[in-house]
Every structure is written in C-alpha cells, then in structure tokens.
Amino acid sequence: MSTFASTVCGYISIVCWIVVFTPQLYENYARKSGDGLSMTFLVIWLAGDIFNLIGVIMQDLLSTMFILALWYTVADIGLVWQVIHYRREWMLEYSCEEQEPINTHQTSYTSSSTESIKPNEPIVVTAKHSANRNHTINYIGGGSILLITLISCYAYSQSDTLPRNTLLWSTLSQIMGWGSAILYVGSRIPQIIKNWRNKSTEGLSFGMFICAVLGNIFFTSSIFLRSLEPHYLMVNMAWIIGSCGTLVFDFIIFLQFFVYDRPKVVLHVE
C-alpha cells in the first residue's frame, strides 16, 4: 500500500513539474521577454538539475525521481534558451533602431547612388550575423536537449547491469545529490534579490511557483511513503533537503508577489 501511495505521489509530482514551466514559458512568450527572470537564478537552477540528474542515475533511485530529474533539466534548458532568444531579439531590434537614423543622414548628402548604398551594407551584415547567431543558439539548445535525454535514458537503463564499486558510486552520487541540494536552495536567492531591488515581480509567473511548491511537496512525500527505514532515508536525504529547502525560499517569493503587486491591484480597482 505504501509503495502504491509513493508511486501515486511521485506521478502527481511529475504532473506538477510538467505544468510548472508552462505558465512561465507562456508569460515570456506573451511579453516577448524574459527580463523578469534572473539569469543567475536560471543558471544555478540548471546546474542543480544536472547534479541532481547525475546523482539519481548513479544512485539508481526511483524511476519517478529519474523522470523528474530529466524533465527538470530539459525544461530548464528550454527556459534559459527562451530567455536568451528574446534578449538577442531585443538587442538586434534595438541596434537596428539606433543605426537607422545614421543611415538616413548619411544618404541625404551622398551624390552617387553607389555611395548611398554603402552605408547600409554594415547594417545588413550585422543583422544577418545576429540572425545567424540566433539560429546557432537554437541549434545548440535543441541539440543539448536531445543529447541529454538520450544519454540519460541509456545510462539509467544500464545502471542495474553495469559492474560498479558500490562504495565509490554511492559516494559520488551523494556528492552530486548534496551539490544539487545546495544549488537548488541557493538558486532562489538571486531571484529574491532581483525582485527586492526592482520592487516588482513583473515578468514572473505566480503559477510557476505554486506548481513548484506542490511538486516539491508530492516529491518528498513519495520518498517518505516508500519507506521510513533510516538507511533508505539517509540515501535520499540530499534530495529531501533539496526539495524542502527550496520551499522556504519559494514562500518568500510568494510574499514578494503579494507585497510588490498589491499597489497595482489597488490602483486597478480604483
């Protein structure tokens, strides 16, 4: 019965984490911007996901934990990819707007039609160069997601059959697990500081953090419901601390949503 309940909680957690990034991805898409997110927050979060994924594979933990770890990594790469994409689009548009008046001025006093074309050439090259770099980033993002998925699935499927030194693998996986826990807990701090400095949570999706809290609660429950044996809990302690620790900082971000968004709500009602 406890195994069944653990599995149910695990899959509910998976559903929460599948949904969790959707509100933020849509928020970025609707605003055509990811400036509400701290890039430091995303990078640290992604690093924690990678450590977590490696640790889960090496420790050969629950299949639901592996699916979650892989999804965390893939979704975070997608989120970082989206933010970089919109930032580069904004920079390209801004640079073109800055250079266009100069071209108009330059072409107004040139006598030769050949000379009037030349000032425009660097802009065309710049635009093409930026577009090519954007495509490169897209290829890197898509390729990274595909490569990580294939390698992770293969490694996890072979984890039971590969000969290994139990103590060595256990030690390394715990290092990865605790590394991910520290990164997860610390990842929220840059976002909290960014919100505090801007006195705003604009650009952040409230739904993302609600789903993150629910996902962490069900994820931790799936571990406790599977077994309360001391050795089992010690093996999973890094993942328990990582999930529970982030809850504290997620609640701080919740408070920032209510504190910083309240004046906007009042003005809207009036």
C-alpha positions, 0 to 999 in steps of 0.5 A: 500500500505504501509503495502504491501511495509513493508511486501515486505521489511521485506521478502527481509530482511529475504532473506538477513539474510538467505544468510548472514551466508552462505558465512561465514559458507562456508569460515570456512568450506573451511579453516577448521577454524574459527580463523578469527572470534572473539569469543567475537564478536560471543558471544555478537552477540548471546546474542543480538539475544536472547534479541532481540528474547525475546523482539519481542515475548513479544512485539508481533511485526511483524511476519517478525521481529519474523522470523528474530529474530529466524533465527538470533539466530539459525544461530548464534548458528550454527556459534559459534558451527562451530567455536568451532568444528574446534578449538577442531579439531585443538587442538586434531590434534595438541596434537596428533602431539606433543605426537607422537614423545614421543611415538616413543622414548619411544618404541625404548628402551622398551624390552617387547612388553607389555611395548611398548604398554603402552605408547600409551594407554594415547594417545588413551584415550585422543583422544577418550575423545576429540572425545567424547567431540566433539560429546557432543558439537554437541549434545548440539548445535543441541539440543539448536537449536531445543529447541529454535525454538520450544519454540519460535514458541509456545510462539509467537503463544500464545502471542495474547491469553495469559492474560498479564499486558500490562504495565509490558510486554511492559516494559520488552520487551523494556528492552530486545529490548534496551539490544539487541540494545546495544549488537548488536552495541557493538558486532562489536567492538571486531571484529574491534579490532581483525582485527586492531591488526592482520592487516588482515581480513583473515578468514572473509567473505566480503559477510557476511557483505554486506548481513548484511548491506542490511538486516539491511537496508530492516529491518528498512525500513519495520518498517518505511513503516508500519507506521510513527505514533510516538507511533508505532515508539517509540515501535520499536525504540530499534530495529531501533537503533539496526539495524542502529547502527550496520551499522556504525560499519559494514562500518568500517569493510568494510574499514578494508577489503579494507585497510588490503587486498589491499597489497595482491591484489597488490602483486597478480597482480604483 
